[in-house]
Amino acid sequence: MIEQISHITFVVKDLDRTTELYQDLFDAEVVYDSGEKTHSLSRERFILIGGLWIAVMESREIVNRTYHHVAFKIREEDEGQYLSKIKAWKLDMKPPRPRIKGEGYSIYFYDFDNNLFELHTGTLEERLSAYKEADGE
């Protein structure tokens, strides 16, 4: 039986640059740094973002951009703050997808290694309710 998400792993080219980005943008906390050791496949850091374990591993093998992403919940009133930080880091933003009323607002952006992130204001309950209303149920 699945208990919860254990961790999410991102593969990046520059561990230091990505750590700095995650710390500034997500208020991430580094809880482990392998240094030059490689207990796993490569140098890595374990970071906490909103209490979630994020493993960041360094590699030169980065794939193309996709819609695979991680979405973090934010408050509506914090949208401007996050947009400012994303622009300050000169990160590429992906246009938001079409939305129906009531499902929340999203900011999509890629980090330096084509990992897609979403900052979303809505909840699962709000989305299900919006879809139900849109379907006339």
C-alpha positions as CSV (number, residue, x, y, z in Angstrom):
1,M,0.0,0.0,0.0
2,I,1.3,3.4,-0.9
3,E,1.7,5.6,2.1
4,Q,2.8,8.9,0.6
5,I,5.3,10.4,-1.8
6,S,8.8,9.5,-0.6
7,H,10.8,12.0,-2.6
8,I,11.1,13.7,-6.0
9,T,14.4,13.7,-7.9
10,F,15.6,16.3,-10.4
11,V,18.7,15.8,-12.5
12,V,20.6,19.1,-13.1
13,K,23.8,20.2,-14.8
14,D,25.0,22.6,-12.0
15,L,24.2,21.5,-8.5
16,D,25.3,24.8,-6.9
17,R,23.4,27.0,-9.2
18,T,20.2,24.9,-8.9
19,T,20.5,24.8,-5.1
20,E,20.8,28.6,-5.0
21,L,17.7,28.9,-7.3
22,Y,15.6,26.5,-5.1
23,Q,16.7,28.3,-1.9
24,D,15.7,31.7,-3.3
25,L,12.6,30.7,-5.1
26,F,11.2,28.0,-2.9
27,D,12.8,28.8,0.5
28,A,14.4,25.4,0.2
29,E,16.5,24.0,3.0
30,V,19.6,21.8,2.2
31,V,19.6,18.8,4.6
32,Y,22.3,16.7,2.9
33,D,25.2,17.4,0.5
34,S,27.3,14.5,-0.8
35,G,30.2,16.7,-1.6
36,E,32.5,14.7,-3.9
37,K,31.1,11.4,-2.6
38,T,28.7,9.4,-4.7
39,H,26.6,7.1,-2.6
40,S,24.1,7.1,-5.5
41,L,24.7,7.7,-9.2
42,S,26.3,11.1,-8.9
43,R,26.9,14.1,-6.6
44,E,23.6,15.0,-4.9
45,R,21.9,17.2,-2.4
46,F,18.7,16.5,-0.4
47,I,16.5,19.6,-0.1
48,L,13.3,20.2,1.8
49,I,10.7,22.3,0.0
50,G,7.5,22.8,2.0
51,G,8.5,19.7,4.0
52,L,8.8,17.6,0.8
53,W,12.1,15.7,0.2
54,I,13.6,16.8,-3.1
55,A,16.7,14.9,-4.3
56,V,18.9,16.9,-6.7
57,M,21.5,15.0,-8.7
58,E,24.2,16.3,-11.0
59,S,24.6,15.0,-14.5
60,R,25.4,16.3,-18.0
61,E,22.7,14.1,-19.5
62,I,19.7,16.4,-19.6
63,V,16.6,15.6,-21.7
64,N,14.3,17.9,-23.6
65,R,11.4,19.8,-22.1
66,T,8.2,18.0,-21.5
67,Y,5.0,18.7,-19.6
68,H,6.1,16.4,-16.7
69,H,6.2,18.7,-13.7
70,V,5.9,19.3,-10.0
71,A,3.2,21.7,-8.8
72,F,3.6,23.6,-5.5
73,K,0.6,25.2,-3.9
74,I,0.9,28.9,-3.4
75,R,-1.5,31.6,-2.1
76,E,-3.1,33.8,-4.7
77,E,-1.7,36.9,-3.0
78,D,1.8,35.6,-3.4
79,E,1.7,35.3,-7.3
80,G,3.4,38.6,-7.8
81,Q,6.3,37.8,-5.5
82,Y,6.9,34.5,-7.3
83,L,6.7,36.1,-10.8
84,S,9.3,38.7,-9.7
85,K,11.7,36.0,-8.5
86,I,11.2,34.0,-11.7
87,K,11.9,37.0,-13.9
88,A,14.9,38.0,-11.7
89,W,16.4,34.5,-12.3
90,K,15.6,35.0,-16.1
91,L,13.8,31.6,-16.1
92,D,11.8,30.6,-19.2
93,M,8.1,30.7,-18.5
94,K,5.6,28.5,-20.2
95,P,2.3,30.1,-21.1
96,P,-0.5,29.0,-18.9
97,R,-2.9,26.4,-20.3
98,P,-6.6,27.4,-20.8
99,R,-8.5,27.3,-17.5
100,I,-12.1,27.0,-16.6
101,K,-13.5,29.4,-13.9
102,G,-12.8,28.2,-10.4
103,E,-9.8,25.9,-10.9
104,G,-7.1,28.2,-9.8
105,Y,-4.3,30.1,-11.4
106,S,-0.9,28.6,-12.4
107,I,2.6,29.9,-13.2
108,Y,4.7,27.5,-15.2
109,F,8.4,27.8,-15.6
110,Y,11.5,25.8,-16.4
111,D,14.6,25.7,-14.3
112,F,18.1,25.7,-15.9
113,D,17.8,22.0,-16.8
114,N,14.4,21.9,-18.4
115,N,12.6,20.7,-15.2
116,L,9.1,22.2,-15.4
117,F,7.5,23.6,-12.2
118,E,4.0,24.9,-11.6
119,L,3.0,27.3,-8.8
120,H,-0.7,26.7,-8.4
121,T,-3.3,28.6,-6.3
122,G,-6.1,26.0,-6.4
123,T,-6.8,22.8,-4.5
124,L,-7.9,19.4,-5.7
125,E,-11.3,20.0,-4.2
126,E,-11.7,23.3,-6.1
127,R,-10.7,21.7,-9.3
128,L,-13.1,18.9,-9.0
129,S,-15.9,21.3,-8.2
130,A,-15.0,23.5,-11.2
131,Y,-15.0,20.5,-13.5
132,K,-18.3,19.3,-12.2
133,E,-19.9,22.7,-12.7
134,A,-18.4,23.0,-16.2
135,D,-19.8,19.5,-17.0
136,G,-23.2,20.6,-15.8
137,E,-23.4,18.1,-13.0
